[in-house]
């Protein structure tokens, strides 16, 4: 999946979830989340660059004690960082 495909995604209707500290797992490669659809690891690099979990990409994660299985996952993933300056909202 390339950048053009990701641009077609309707992110307005996507499910959003807040990330709790225990949602983030550490591996030798870096950090990963669990794919909300298939439960595969989804490394931050793959979420940002491919928009897909490692199960879909059939890509192992260095430093975890289980094999990533190649699954047909339909989830398209994106990380967001929310930001506010901290000032009171205008009413
Ligand atoms: Zn998945």
PDB file of the backbone (N, CA, C, O) and the ligand in Angstrom, with CONECT records:
HET     ZN  A 101       1
ATOM      1  N   UNK A   1       0.859  -1.208   0.000  1.00  0.00           N
ATOM      2  CA  UNK A   1       0.000   0.000   0.000  1.00  0.00           C
ATOM      3  C   UNK A   1       0.881   1.239   0.000  1.00  0.00           C
ATOM      4  O   UNK A   1       1.729   1.396   0.879  1.00  0.00           O
ATOM      5  N   UNK A   2       0.691   2.118  -0.974  1.00  0.00           N
ATOM      6  CA  UNK A   2       1.512   3.317  -1.069  1.00  0.00           C
ATOM      7  C   UNK A   2       0.826   4.522  -0.472  1.00  0.00           C
ATOM      8  O   UNK A   2      -0.284   4.427   0.052  1.00  0.00           O
ATOM      9  N   UNK A   3       1.490   5.649  -0.556  1.00  0.00           N
ATOM     10  CA  UNK A   3       0.962   6.902   0.004  1.00  0.00           C
ATOM     11  C   UNK A   3      -0.385   7.269  -0.623  1.00  0.00           C
ATOM     12  O   UNK A   3      -1.275   7.777   0.059  1.00  0.00           O
ATOM     13  N   UNK A   4      -0.529   7.007  -1.933  1.00  0.00           N
ATOM     14  CA  UNK A   4      -1.748   7.385  -2.633  1.00  0.00           C
ATOM     15  C   UNK A   4      -2.948   6.629  -2.095  1.00  0.00           C
ATOM     16  O   UNK A   4      -4.029   7.200  -1.948  1.00  0.00           O
ATOM     17  N   UNK A   5      -2.765   5.338  -1.797  1.00  0.00           N
ATOM     18  CA  UNK A   5      -3.854   4.535  -1.241  1.00  0.00           C
ATOM     19  C   UNK A   5      -4.252   5.067   0.127  1.00  0.00           C
ATOM     20  O   UNK A   5      -5.437   5.179   0.441  1.00  0.00           O
ATOM     21  N   UNK A   6      -3.261   5.389   0.928  1.00  0.00           N
ATOM     22  CA  UNK A   6      -3.549   5.887   2.278  1.00  0.00           C
ATOM     23  C   UNK A   6      -4.297   7.214   2.216  1.00  0.00           C
ATOM     24  O   UNK A   6      -5.079   7.523   3.115  1.00  0.00           O
ATOM     25  N   UNK A   7      -4.069   8.003   1.166  1.00  0.00           N
ATOM     26  CA  UNK A   7      -4.721   9.300   1.038  1.00  0.00           C
ATOM     27  C   UNK A   7      -6.218   9.136   0.789  1.00  0.00           C
ATOM     28  O   UNK A   7      -6.995  10.051   1.061  1.00  0.00           O
ATOM     29  N   UNK A   8      -6.629   7.969   0.271  1.00  0.00           N
ATOM     30  CA  UNK A   8      -8.043   7.732  -0.015  1.00  0.00           C
ATOM     31  C   UNK A   8      -8.836   7.297   1.204  1.00  0.00           C
ATOM     32  O   UNK A   8     -10.064   7.238   1.150  1.00  0.00           O
ATOM     33  N   UNK A   9      -8.161   6.994   2.294  1.00  0.00           N
ATOM     34  CA  UNK A   9      -8.843   6.489   3.488  1.00  0.00           C
ATOM     35  C   UNK A   9      -9.703   7.598   4.099  1.00  0.00           C
ATOM     36  O   UNK A   9      -9.282   8.750   4.200  1.00  0.00           O
ATOM     37  N   UNK A  10     -10.926   7.216   4.506  1.00  0.00           N
ATOM     38  CA  UNK A  10     -11.821   8.160   5.173  1.00  0.00           C
ATOM     39  C   UNK A  10     -11.543   8.132   6.683  1.00  0.00           C
ATOM     40  O   UNK A  10     -12.177   7.390   7.432  1.00  0.00           O
ATOM     41  N   UNK A  11     -10.595   8.946   7.100  1.00  0.00           N
ATOM     42  CA  UNK A  11     -10.183   8.908   8.502  1.00  0.00           C
ATOM     43  C   UNK A  11     -11.221   9.528   9.423  1.00  0.00           C
ATOM     44  O   UNK A  11     -11.186   9.297  10.631  1.00  0.00           O
ATOM     45  N   UNK A  12     -12.139  10.308   8.877  1.00  0.00           N
ATOM     46  CA  UNK A  12     -13.198  10.906   9.705  1.00  0.00           C
ATOM     47  C   UNK A  12     -14.027   9.835  10.397  1.00  0.00           C
ATOM     48  O   UNK A  12     -14.445  10.003  11.543  1.00  0.00           O
ATOM     49  N   UNK A  13     -14.263   8.731   9.691  1.00  0.00           N
ATOM     50  CA  UNK A  13     -15.123   7.682  10.243  1.00  0.00           C
ATOM     51  C   UNK A  13     -14.333   6.587  10.951  1.00  0.00           C
ATOM     52  O   UNK A  13     -14.907   5.585  11.379  1.00  0.00           O
ATOM     53  N   UNK A  14     -13.024   6.771  11.078  1.00  0.00           N
ATOM     54  CA  UNK A  14     -12.196   5.745  11.717  1.00  0.00           C
ATOM     55  C   UNK A  14     -12.475   5.675  13.216  1.00  0.00           C
ATOM     56  O   UNK A  14     -12.867   6.662  13.838  1.00  0.00           O
ATOM     57  N   UNK A  15     -12.264   4.487  13.781  1.00  0.00           N
ATOM     58  CA  UNK A  15     -12.357   4.321  15.227  1.00  0.00           C
ATOM     59  C   UNK A  15     -11.101   4.909  15.858  1.00  0.00           C
ATOM     60  O   UNK A  15      -9.985   4.629  15.420  1.00  0.00           O
ATOM     61  N   UNK A  16     -11.295   5.725  16.889  1.00  0.00           N
ATOM     62  CA  UNK A  16     -10.143   6.311  17.579  1.00  0.00           C
ATOM     63  C   UNK A  16     -10.101   5.813  19.014  1.00  0.00           C
ATOM     64  O   UNK A  16     -11.132   5.650  19.665  1.00  0.00           O
ATOM     65  N   UNK A  17      -8.907   5.580  19.482  1.00  0.00           N
ATOM     66  CA  UNK A  17      -8.752   5.148  20.872  1.00  0.00           C
ATOM     67  C   UNK A  17      -7.576   5.870  21.509  1.00  0.00           C
ATOM     68  O   UNK A  17      -6.568   6.174  20.871  1.00  0.00           O
ATOM     69  N   UNK A  18      -7.753   6.126  22.786  1.00  0.00           N
ATOM     70  CA  UNK A  18      -6.675   6.766  23.519  1.00  0.00           C
ATOM     71  C   UNK A  18      -5.649   5.710  23.900  1.00  0.00           C
ATOM     72  O   UNK A  18      -6.009   4.581  24.235  1.00  0.00           O
ATOM     73  N   UNK A  19      -4.395   6.066  23.850  1.00  0.00           N
ATOM     74  CA  UNK A  19      -3.343   5.102  24.135  1.00  0.00           C
ATOM     75  C   UNK A  19      -2.974   5.146  25.610  1.00  0.00           C
ATOM     76  O   UNK A  19      -2.511   6.162  26.129  1.00  0.00           O
ATOM     77  N   UNK A  20      -3.191   4.019  26.262  1.00  0.00           N
ATOM     78  CA  UNK A  20      -2.783   3.882  27.655  1.00  0.00           C
ATOM     79  C   UNK A  20      -1.340   3.373  27.671  1.00  0.00           C
ATOM     80  O   UNK A  20      -0.874   2.771  26.704  1.00  0.00           O
ATOM     81  N   UNK A  21      -0.645   3.620  28.774  1.00  0.00           N
ATOM     82  CA  UNK A  21       0.752   3.150  28.825  1.00  0.00           C
ATOM     83  C   UNK A  21       0.901   1.652  28.560  1.00  0.00           C
ATOM     84  O   UNK A  21       1.897   1.231  27.971  1.00  0.00           O
ATOM     85  N   UNK A  22      -0.084   0.830  28.990  1.00  0.00           N
ATOM     86  CA  UNK A  22       0.077  -0.617  28.791  1.00  0.00           C
ATOM     87  C   UNK A  22      -0.285  -1.063  27.370  1.00  0.00           C
ATOM     88  O   UNK A  22      -0.195  -2.252  27.062  1.00  0.00           O
ATOM     89  N   UNK A  23      -0.691  -0.138  26.506  1.00  0.00           N
ATOM     90  CA  UNK A  23      -0.945  -0.470  25.101  1.00  0.00           C
ATOM     91  C   UNK A  23       0.352  -0.467  24.302  1.00  0.00           C
ATOM     92  O   UNK A  23       0.398  -0.963  23.177  1.00  0.00           O
ATOM     93  N   UNK A  24       1.398   0.093  24.889  1.00  0.00           N
ATOM     94  CA  UNK A  24       2.671   0.227  24.184  1.00  0.00           C
ATOM     95  C   UNK A  24       3.611  -0.871  24.662  1.00  0.00           C
ATOM     96  O   UNK A  24       3.851  -1.019  25.861  1.00  0.00           O
ATOM     97  N   UNK A  25       4.140  -1.641  23.712  1.00  0.00           N
ATOM     98  CA  UNK A  25       5.068  -2.714  24.043  1.00  0.00           C
ATOM     99  C   UNK A  25       6.431  -2.386  23.459  1.00  0.00           C
ATOM    100  O   UNK A  25       6.544  -1.757  22.406  1.00  0.00           O
ATOM    101  N   UNK A  26       7.456  -2.824  24.164  1.00  0.00           N
ATOM    102  CA  UNK A  26       8.815  -2.537  23.708  1.00  0.00           C
ATOM    103  C   UNK A  26       9.462  -3.800  23.158  1.00  0.00           C
ATOM    104  O   UNK A  26       9.393  -4.868  23.766  1.00  0.00           O
ATOM    105  N   UNK A  27      10.086  -3.658  22.010  1.00  0.00           N
ATOM    106  CA  UNK A  27      10.860  -4.745  21.418  1.00  0.00           C
ATOM    107  C   UNK A  27      12.228  -4.181  21.072  1.00  0.00           C
ATOM    108  O   UNK A  27      12.478  -2.985  21.226  1.00  0.00           O
ATOM    109  N   UNK A  28      13.112  -5.058  20.600  1.00  0.00           N
ATOM    110  CA  UNK A  28      14.463  -4.604  20.263  1.00  0.00           C
ATOM    111  C   UNK A  28      14.404  -3.575  19.120  1.00  0.00           C
ATOM    112  O   UNK A  28      15.198  -2.635  19.075  1.00  0.00           O
ATOM    113  N   UNK A  29      13.458  -3.770  18.210  1.00  0.00           N
ATOM    114  CA  UNK A  29      13.273  -2.852  17.067  1.00  0.00           C
ATOM    115  C   UNK A  29      12.734  -1.486  17.463  1.00  0.00           C
ATOM    116  O   UNK A  29      12.897  -0.506  16.737  1.00  0.00           O
ATOM    117  N   UNK A  30      12.092  -1.435  18.620  1.00  0.00           N
ATOM    118  CA  UNK A  30      11.413  -0.206  18.998  1.00  0.00           C
ATOM    119  C   UNK A  30      10.078  -0.560  19.624  1.00  0.00           C
ATOM    120  O   UNK A  30       9.899  -1.659  20.149  1.00  0.00           O
ATOM    121  N   UNK A  31       9.159   0.359  19.566  1.00  0.00           N
ATOM    122  CA  UNK A  31       7.870   0.133  20.207  1.00  0.00           C
ATOM    123  C   UNK A  31       6.838  -0.361  19.213  1.00  0.00           C
ATOM    124  O   UNK A  31       6.908  -0.083  18.016  1.00  0.00           O
ATOM    125  N   UNK A  32       5.870  -1.110  19.750  1.00  0.00           N
ATOM    126  CA  UNK A  32       4.772  -1.560  18.901  1.00  0.00           C
ATOM    127  C   UNK A  32       3.480  -1.588  19.692  1.00  0.00           C
ATOM    128  O   UNK A  32       3.493  -1.631  20.922  1.00  0.00           O
ATOM    129  N   UNK A  33       2.369  -1.564  18.983  1.00  0.00           N
ATOM    130  CA  UNK A  33       1.040  -1.708  19.561  1.00  0.00           C
ATOM    131  C   UNK A  33       0.458  -3.029  19.082  1.00  0.00           C
ATOM    132  O   UNK A  33       0.996  -3.658  18.171  1.00  0.00           O
ATOM    133  N   UNK A  34      -0.643  -3.446  19.698  1.00  0.00           N
ATOM    134  CA  UNK A  34      -1.367  -4.608  19.199  1.00  0.00           C
ATOM    135  C   UNK A  34      -2.385  -4.122  18.173  1.00  0.00           C
ATOM    136  O   UNK A  34      -3.132  -3.178  18.432  1.00  0.00           O
ATOM    137  N   UNK A  35      -2.412  -4.761  17.022  1.00  0.00           N
ATOM    138  CA  UNK A  35      -3.393  -4.399  16.001  1.00  0.00           C
ATOM    139  C   UNK A  35      -4.800  -4.609  16.557  1.00  0.00           C
ATOM    140  O   UNK A  35      -5.101  -5.700  17.040  1.00  0.00           O
ATOM    141  N   UNK A  36      -5.671  -3.598  16.503  1.00  0.00           N
ATOM    142  CA  UNK A  36      -7.002  -3.744  17.075  1.00  0.00           C
ATOM    143  C   UNK A  36      -7.851  -4.772  16.337  1.00  0.00           C
ATOM    144  O   UNK A  36      -8.822  -5.279  16.898  1.00  0.00           O
ATOM    145  N   UNK A  37      -7.513  -5.083  15.115  1.00  0.00           N
ATOM    146  CA  UNK A  37      -8.311  -6.065  14.381  1.00  0.00           C
ATOM    147  C   UNK A  37      -7.812  -7.486  14.573  1.00  0.00           C
ATOM    148  O   UNK A  37      -8.590  -8.369  14.933  1.00  0.00           O
ATOM    149  N   UNK A  38      -6.533  -7.721  14.341  1.00  0.00           N
ATOM    150  CA  UNK A  38      -6.046  -9.107  14.325  1.00  0.00           C
ATOM    151  C   UNK A  38      -5.147  -9.424  15.512  1.00  0.00           C
ATOM    152  O   UNK A  38      -4.798 -10.586  15.718  1.00  0.00           O
ATOM    153  N   UNK A  39      -4.767  -8.431  16.289  1.00  0.00           N
ATOM    154  CA  UNK A  39      -3.951  -8.693  17.465  1.00  0.00           C
ATOM    155  C   UNK A  39      -2.468  -8.860  17.180  1.00  0.00           C
ATOM    156  O   UNK A  39      -1.683  -9.089  18.100  1.00  0.00           O
ATOM    157  N   UNK A  40      -2.077  -8.750  15.924  1.00  0.00           N
ATOM    158  CA  UNK A  40      -0.653  -8.832  15.588  1.00  0.00           C
ATOM    159  C   UNK A  40       0.065  -7.609  16.138  1.00  0.00           C
ATOM    160  O   UNK A  40      -0.554  -6.572  16.377  1.00  0.00           O
ATOM    161  N   UNK A  41       1.379  -7.734  16.339  1.00  0.00           N
ATOM    162  CA  UNK A  41       2.121  -6.514  16.658  1.00  0.00           C
ATOM    163  C   UNK A  41       2.039  -5.540  15.481  1.00  0.00           C
ATOM    164  O   UNK A  41       2.002  -5.948  14.321  1.00  0.00           O
ATOM    165  N   UNK A  42       2.011  -4.263  15.800  1.00  0.00           N
ATOM    166  CA  UNK A  42       2.057  -3.217  14.765  1.00  0.00           C
ATOM    167  C   UNK A  42       3.108  -2.229  15.212  1.00  0.00           C
ATOM    168  O   UNK A  42       2.873  -1.412  16.102  1.00  0.00           O
ATOM    169  N   UNK A  43       4.279  -2.310  14.584  1.00  0.00           N
ATOM    170  CA  UNK A  43       5.371  -1.429  15.007  1.00  0.00           C
ATOM    171  C   UNK A  43       5.074   0.001  14.574  1.00  0.00           C
ATOM    172  O   UNK A  43       4.388   0.238  13.580  1.00  0.00           O
ATOM    173  N   UNK A  44       5.591   0.919  15.320  1.00  0.00           N
ATOM    174  CA  UNK A  44       5.334   2.336  15.041  1.00  0.00           C
ATOM    175  C   UNK A  44       5.811   2.689  13.634  1.00  0.00           C
ATOM    176  O   UNK A  44       5.138   3.432  12.919  1.00  0.00           O
ATOM    177  N   UNK A  45       6.967   2.160  13.232  1.00  0.00           N
ATOM    178  CA  UNK A  45       7.466   2.414  11.873  1.00  0.00           C
ATOM    179  C   UNK A  45       6.455   1.965  10.826  1.00  0.00           C
ATOM    180  O   UNK A  45       6.179   2.691   9.871  1.00  0.00           O
ATOM    181  N   UNK A  46       5.903   0.770  11.006  1.00  0.00           N
ATOM    182  CA  UNK A  46       4.973   0.246  10.007  1.00  0.00           C
ATOM    183  C   UNK A  46       3.652   1.001  10.019  1.00  0.00           C
ATOM    184  O   UNK A  46       3.045   1.204   8.967  1.00  0.00           O
ATOM    185  N   UNK A  47       3.200   1.418  11.199  1.00  0.00           N
ATOM    186  CA  UNK A  47       1.959   2.198  11.247  1.00  0.00           C
ATOM    187  C   UNK A  47       2.157   3.502  10.488  1.00  0.00           C
ATOM    188  O   UNK A  47       1.302   3.902   9.697  1.00  0.00           O
ATOM    189  N   UNK A  48       3.279   4.161  10.726  1.00  0.00           N
ATOM    190  CA  UNK A  48       3.504   5.467  10.098  1.00  0.00           C
ATOM    191  C   UNK A  48       3.808   5.325   8.610  1.00  0.00           C
ATOM    192  O   UNK A  48       3.286   6.081   7.791  1.00  0.00           O
ATOM    193  N   UNK A  49       4.656   4.352   8.262  1.00  0.00           N
ATOM    194  CA  UNK A  49       5.106   4.269   6.867  1.00  0.00           C
ATOM    195  C   UNK A  49       4.184   3.442   5.982  1.00  0.00           C
ATOM    196  O   UNK A  49       4.022   3.749   4.801  1.00  0.00           O
ATOM    197  N   UNK A  50       3.575   2.390   6.543  1.00  0.00           N
ATOM    198  CA  UNK A  50       2.757   1.484   5.725  1.00  0.00           C
ATOM    199  C   UNK A  50       1.271   1.568   6.072  1.00  0.00           C
ATOM    200  O   UNK A  50       0.423   1.215   5.253  1.00  0.00           O
ATOM    201  N   UNK A  51       0.953   2.032   7.276  1.00  0.00           N
ATOM    202  CA  UNK A  51      -0.445   2.059   7.706  1.00  0.00           C
ATOM    203  C   UNK A  51      -1.006   0.673   7.953  1.00  0.00           C
ATOM    204  O   UNK A  51      -2.222   0.483   7.920  1.00  0.00           O
ATOM    205  N   UNK A  52      -0.143  -0.294   8.198  1.00  0.00           N
ATOM    206  CA  UNK A  52      -0.572  -1.683   8.349  1.00  0.00           C
ATOM    207  C   UNK A  52       0.159  -2.346   9.503  1.00  0.00           C
ATOM    208  O   UNK A  52       1.253  -1.937   9.891  1.00  0.00           O
ATOM    209  N   UNK A  53      -0.477  -3.386  10.045  1.00  0.00           N
ATOM    210  CA  UNK A  53       0.166  -4.136  11.126  1.00  0.00           C
ATOM    211  C   UNK A  53       1.183  -5.113  10.558  1.00  0.00           C
ATOM    212  O   UNK A  53       1.200  -5.383   9.357  1.00  0.00           O
ATOM    213  N   UNK A  54       2.027  -5.639  11.435  1.00  0.00           N
ATOM    214  CA  UNK A  54       3.069  -6.561  10.996  1.00  0.00           C
ATOM    215  C   UNK A  54       2.488  -7.903  10.534  1.00  0.00           C
ATOM    216  O   UNK A  54       3.108  -8.596   9.728  1.00  0.00           O
ATOM    217  N   UNK A  55       1.306  -8.274  11.038  1.00  0.00           N
ATOM    218  CA  UNK A  55       0.674  -9.499  10.568  1.00  0.00           C
ATOM    219  C   UNK A  55       0.335  -9.402   9.095  1.00  0.00           C
ATOM    220  O   UNK A  55       0.601 -10.328   8.330  1.00  0.00           O
ATOM    221  N   UNK A  56      -0.243  -8.297   8.699  1.00  0.00           N
ATOM    222  CA  UNK A  56      -0.584  -8.064   7.291  1.00  0.00           C
ATOM    223  C   UNK A  56       0.679  -8.006   6.437  1.00  0.00           C
ATOM    224  O   UNK A  56       0.723  -8.560   5.339  1.00  0.00           O
ATOM    225  N   UNK A  57       1.702  -7.330   6.950  1.00  0.00           N
ATOM    226  CA  UNK A  57       2.944  -7.149   6.192  1.00  0.00           C
ATOM    227  C   UNK A  57       3.833  -8.380   6.242  1.00  0.00           C
ATOM    228  O   UNK A  57       4.842  -8.456   5.540  1.00  0.00           O
ATOM    229  N   UNK A  58       3.451  -9.355   7.083  1.00  0.00           N
ATOM    230  CA  UNK A  58       4.237 -10.576   7.265  1.00  0.00           C
ATOM    231  C   UNK A  58       5.685 -10.241   7.629  1.00  0.00           C
ATOM    232  O   UNK A  58       6.633 -10.708   6.998  1.00  0.00           O
ATOM    233  N   UNK A  59       5.816  -9.432   8.646  1.00  0.00           N
ATOM    234  CA  UNK A  59       7.126  -8.936   9.040  1.00  0.00           C
ATOM    235  C   UNK A  59       7.361  -9.241  10.521  1.00  0.00           C
ATOM    236  O   UNK A  59       6.577  -8.840  11.381  1.00  0.00           O
ATOM    237  N   UNK A  60       8.434  -9.945  10.799  1.00  0.00           N
ATOM    238  CA  UNK A  60       8.760 -10.298  12.183  1.00  0.00           C
ATOM    239  C   UNK A  60       9.213  -9.060  12.965  1.00  0.00           C
ATOM    240  O   UNK A  60       9.684  -8.078  12.392  1.00  0.00           O
ATOM    241  N   UNK A  61       9.059  -9.137  14.269  1.00  0.00           N
ATOM    242  CA  UNK A  61       9.516  -8.056  15.148  1.00  0.00           C
ATOM    243  C   UNK A  61      10.684  -8.594  15.961  1.00  0.00           C
ATOM    244  O   UNK A  61      10.543  -9.597  16.661  1.00  0.00           O
ATOM    245  N   UNK A  62      11.830  -7.941  15.874  1.00  0.00           N
ATOM    246  CA  UNK A  62      13.016  -8.359  16.626  1.00  0.00           C
ATOM    247  C   UNK A  62      12.783  -8.176  18.122  1.00  0.00           C
ATOM    248  O   UNK A  62      12.328  -7.123  18.569  1.00  0.00           O
ATOM    249  N   UNK A  63      13.098  -9.209  18.882  1.00  0.00           N
ATOM    250  CA  UNK A  63      13.099  -9.050  20.327  1.00  0.00           C
ATOM    251  C   UNK A  63      11.779  -9.340  21.006  1.00  0.00           C
ATOM    252  O   UNK A  63      11.583  -8.947  22.156  1.00  0.00           O
ATOM    253  N   UNK A  64      10.855 -10.026  20.319  1.00  0.00           N
ATOM    254  CA  UNK A  64       9.650 -10.508  20.994  1.00  0.00           C
ATOM    255  C   UNK A  64       9.709 -12.025  20.994  1.00  0.00           C
ATOM    256  O   UNK A  64      10.376 -12.624  20.150  1.00  0.00           O
ATOM    257  N   UNK A  65       9.002 -12.658  21.955  1.00  0.00           N
ATOM    258  CA  UNK A  65       9.167 -14.100  22.127  1.00  0.00           C
ATOM    259  C   UNK A  65       8.099 -14.924  21.411  1.00  0.00           C
ATOM    260  O   UNK A  65       7.819 -16.057  21.803  1.00  0.00           O
ATOM    261  N   UNK A  66       7.505 -14.357  20.363  1.00  0.00           N
ATOM    262  CA  UNK A  66       6.579 -15.151  19.548  1.00  0.00           C
ATOM    263  C   UNK A  66       6.720 -14.763  18.083  1.00  0.00           C
ATOM    264  O   UNK A  66       7.208 -13.683  17.750  1.00  0.00           O
ATOM    265  N   UNK A  67       6.283 -15.669  17.218  1.00  0.00           N
ATOM    266  CA  UNK A  67       6.357 -15.442  15.776  1.00  0.00           C
ATOM    267  C   UNK A  67       5.176 -14.591  15.334  1.00  0.00           C
ATOM    268  O   UNK A  67       4.045 -14.816  15.763  1.00  0.00           O
ATOM    269  N   UNK A  68       5.439 -13.625  14.485  1.00  0.00           N
ATOM    270  CA  UNK A  68       4.348 -12.872  13.866  1.00  0.00           C
ATOM    271  C   UNK A  68       3.792 -13.730  12.737  1.00  0.00           C
ATOM    272  O   UNK A  68       4.532 -14.159  11.853  1.00  0.00           O
ATOM    273  N   UNK A  69       2.485 -13.978  12.771  1.00  0.00           N
ATOM    274  CA  UNK A  69       1.859 -14.779  11.731  1.00  0.00           C
ATOM    275  C   UNK A  69       1.371 -13.900  10.600  1.00  0.00           C
ATOM    276  O   UNK A  69       0.912 -12.777  10.812  1.00  0.00           O
ATOM    277  N   UNK A  70       1.479 -14.431   9.397  1.00  0.00           N
ATOM    278  CA  UNK A  70       0.984 -13.715   8.217  1.00  0.00           C
ATOM    279  C   UNK A  70      -0.532 -13.859   8.179  1.00  0.00           C
ATOM    280  O   UNK A  70      -1.041 -14.953   7.935  1.00  0.00           O
ATOM    281  N   UNK A  71      -1.251 -12.784   8.415  1.00  0.00           N
ATOM    282  CA  UNK A  71      -2.710 -12.836   8.457  1.00  0.00           C
ATOM    283  C   UNK A  71      -3.289 -11.874   7.418  1.00  0.00           C
ATOM    284  O   UNK A  71      -2.642 -10.910   7.009  1.00  0.00           O
ATOM    285  N   UNK A  72      -4.514 -12.158   7.007  1.00  0.00           N
ATOM    286  CA  UNK A  72      -5.187 -11.239   6.075  1.00  0.00           C
ATOM    287  C   UNK A  72      -5.994 -10.244   6.892  1.00  0.00           C
ATOM    288  O   UNK A  72      -7.188 -10.427   7.129  1.00  0.00           O
ATOM    289  N   UNK A  73      -5.316  -9.192   7.315  1.00  0.00           N
ATOM    290  CA  UNK A  73      -5.919  -8.178   8.175  1.00  0.00           C
ATOM    291  C   UNK A  73      -6.344  -7.003   7.300  1.00  0.00           C
ATOM    292  O   UNK A  73      -5.592  -6.568   6.427  1.00  0.00           O
ATOM    293  N   UNK A  74      -7.553  -6.491   7.536  1.00  0.00           N
ATOM    294  CA  UNK A  74      -8.031  -5.379   6.711  1.00  0.00           C
ATOM    295  C   UNK A  74      -7.835  -4.029   7.391  1.00  0.00           C
ATOM    296  O   UNK A  74      -8.153  -2.993   6.809  1.00  0.00           O
ATOM    297  N   UNK A  75      -7.312  -4.030   8.622  1.00  0.00           N
ATOM    298  CA  UNK A  75      -7.184  -2.774   9.371  1.00  0.00           C
ATOM    299  C   UNK A  75      -6.145  -1.858   8.736  1.00  0.00           C
ATOM    300  O   UNK A  75      -5.029  -2.282   8.436  1.00  0.00           O
ATOM    301  N   UNK A  76      -6.518  -0.620   8.538  1.00  0.00           N
ATOM    302  CA  UNK A  76      -5.569   0.419   8.131  1.00  0.00           C
ATOM    303  C   UNK A  76      -5.366   1.301   9.353  1.00  0.00           C
ATOM    304  O   UNK A  76      -6.326   1.771   9.963  1.00  0.00           O
ATOM    305  N   UNK A  77      -4.116   1.515   9.698  1.00  0.00           N
ATOM    306  CA  UNK A  77      -3.783   2.125  10.984  1.00  0.00           C
ATOM    307  C   UNK A  77      -3.111   3.475  10.814  1.00  0.00           C
ATOM    308  O   UNK A  77      -2.372   3.714   9.859  1.00  0.00           O
ATOM    309  N   UNK A  78      -3.391   4.352  11.772  1.00  0.00           N
ATOM    310  CA  UNK A  78      -2.721   5.641  11.783  1.00  0.00           C
ATOM    311  C   UNK A  78      -2.538   6.072  13.236  1.00  0.00           C
ATOM    312  O   UNK A  78      -3.408   5.843  14.076  1.00  0.00           O
ATOM    313  N   UNK A  79      -1.418   6.688  13.514  1.00  0.00           N
ATOM    314  CA  UNK A  79      -1.201   7.274  14.837  1.00  0.00           C
ATOM    315  C   UNK A  79      -1.469   8.765  14.760  1.00  0.00           C
ATOM    316  O   UNK A  79      -1.110   9.423  13.783  1.00  0.00           O
ATOM    317  N   UNK A  80      -2.099   9.288  15.790  1.00  0.00           N
ATOM    318  CA  UNK A  80      -2.328  10.720  15.855  1.00  0.00           C
ATOM    319  C   UNK A  80      -1.717  11.253  17.139  1.00  0.00           C
ATOM    320  O   UNK A  80      -1.704  10.561  18.158  1.00  0.00           O
ATOM    321  N   UNK A  81      -1.223  12.447  17.098  1.00  0.00           N
ATOM    322  CA  UNK A  81      -0.852  13.127  18.318  1.00  0.00           C
ATOM    323  C   UNK A  81      -1.773  14.333  18.447  1.00  0.00           C
ATOM    324  O   UNK A  81      -1.811  15.196  17.569  1.00  0.00           O
ATOM    325  N   UNK A  82      -2.504  14.382  19.536  1.00  0.00           N
ATOM    326  CA  UNK A  82      -3.402  15.513  19.745  1.00  0.00           C
ATOM    327  C   UNK A  82      -2.636  16.618  20.453  1.00  0.00           C
ATOM    328  O   UNK A  82      -1.736  16.355  21.250  1.00  0.00           O
ATOM    329  N   UNK A  83      -2.995  17.828  20.159  1.00  0.00           N
ATOM    330  CA  UNK A  83      -2.265  18.958  20.710  1.00  0.00           C
ATOM    331  C   UNK A  83      -3.211  20.087  21.065  1.00  0.00           C
ATOM    332  O   UNK A  83      -4.121  20.418  20.305  1.00  0.00           O
ATOM    333  N   UNK A  84      -2.990  20.660  22.205  1.00  0.00           N
ATOM    334  CA  UNK A  84      -3.674  21.897  22.548  1.00  0.00           C
ATOM    335  C   UNK A  84      -2.697  22.776  23.281  1.00  0.00           C
ATOM    336  O   UNK A  84      -1.800  22.274  23.960  1.00  0.00           O
ATOM    337  N   UNK A  85      -2.847  24.056  23.162  1.00  0.00           N
ATOM    338  CA  UNK A  85      -1.909  24.962  23.809  1.00  0.00           C
ATOM    339  C   UNK A  85      -2.180  25.074  25.308  1.00  0.00           C
ATOM    340  O   UNK A  85      -1.373  25.617  26.062  1.00  0.00           O
ATOM    341  N   UNK A  86      -3.335  24.549  25.721  1.00  0.00           N
ATOM    342  CA  UNK A  86      -3.658  24.583  27.138  1.00  0.00           C
ATOM    343  C   UNK A  86      -4.463  25.788  27.555  1.00  0.00           C
ATOM    344  O   UNK A  86      -4.841  25.914  28.719  1.00  0.00           O
ATOM    345  N   UNK A  87      -4.732  26.686  26.606  1.00  0.00           N
ATOM    346  CA  UNK A  87      -5.539  27.864  26.956  1.00  0.00           C
ATOM    347  C   UNK A  87      -7.010  27.476  27.011  1.00  0.00           C
ATOM    348  O   UNK A  87      -7.415  26.489  26.398  1.00  0.00           O
ATOM    349  N   UNK A  88      -7.799  28.233  27.729  1.00  0.00           N
ATOM    350  CA  UNK A  88      -9.224  27.951  27.863  1.00  0.00           C
ATOM    351  C   UNK A  88      -9.901  28.091  26.502  1.00  0.00           C
ATOM    352  O   UNK A  88      -9.623  29.031  25.757  1.00  0.00           O
ATOM    353  N   UNK A  89     -10.806  27.138  26.176  1.00  0.00           N
ATOM    354  CA  UNK A  89     -11.523  27.285  24.920  1.00  0.00           C
ATOM    355  C   UNK A  89     -12.419  28.516  24.922  1.00  0.00           C
ATOM    356  O   UNK A  89     -13.005  28.865  25.946  1.00  0.00           O
ATOM    357  N   UNK A  90     -12.521  29.170  23.773  1.00  0.00           N
ATOM    358  CA  UNK A  90     -13.383  30.359  23.651  1.00  0.00           C
ATOM    359  C   UNK A  90     -14.846  29.904  23.707  1.00  0.00           C
ATOM    360  O   UNK A  90     -15.199  28.865  23.149  1.00  0.00           O
ATOM    361  N   UNK A  91     -15.674  30.668  24.369  1.00  0.00           N
ATOM    362  CA  UNK A  91     -17.088  30.317  24.449  1.00  0.00           C
ATOM    363  C   UNK A  91     -17.924  31.314  23.653  1.00  0.00           C
ATOM    364  O   UNK A  91     -19.148  31.189  23.598  1.00  0.00           O
TER     365      UNK A  91
HETATM  366 ZN    ZN A 101      -3.817  -6.451  11.915  1.00  0.00          ZN
END
